[in-house]
Structures are given as C-alpha cells and as structure tokens.
Amino acid sequence: MAEAGTALGYEQARDELIEVVRKLEAGGTSLEDSLALWERGEELAKVCRHWLEGARARLDSALAAREAAEGEE
C-alpha cells in the first residue's frame, strides 16, 4: 500500500476508482474479475483516504498556526 500511495496522486487514484466503480456497476464480469476489481477499488480508496487525511492535517496545522499568531497580537 505504501508503494501505491507514493506512486499514485490523489487525482489519479480517484479517476481510477471511478472507472473501477463504473465497471462493477455495469456488470457482465466474472466473479473472479469482479472480486479483483473490488480489491483494486479498496486499494484505491485507501490511497485517496491517505491523501485526504494528509490534506486535512496540513489545513489543521495552518489554521492552528494562524490562530496562535492572532493570539500573540
């Protein structure tokens, strides 16, 4: 997972996840292929979650720094 997280950016993972969901919703794939798509979707969702959590942490840090600076004035 760590390798996938560094290899894929958020937008790449999101776009591929959208495609995986589209294929699963369309149906017509074998059980084995559907399971493989599901597993890939789970991996991609983890990558997206990782990026979003990192973005949230950066925002929280920036807001806290701003509030601290405002409190010093």
Number of C-alpha atoms within 10 A of each C-alpha: 10 9 8 13 18 11 12 16 13 19 11 14 22 18 11 17 21 14 14 21 13 11 14 17 11 9 10 10 13 9 10 9 12 17 13 13 19 16 13 15 21 14 17 25 17 17 25 21 15 15 19 13 12 12 12 12 12 12 12 12 12 12 12 12 12 12 11 11 10 9 8 7 5
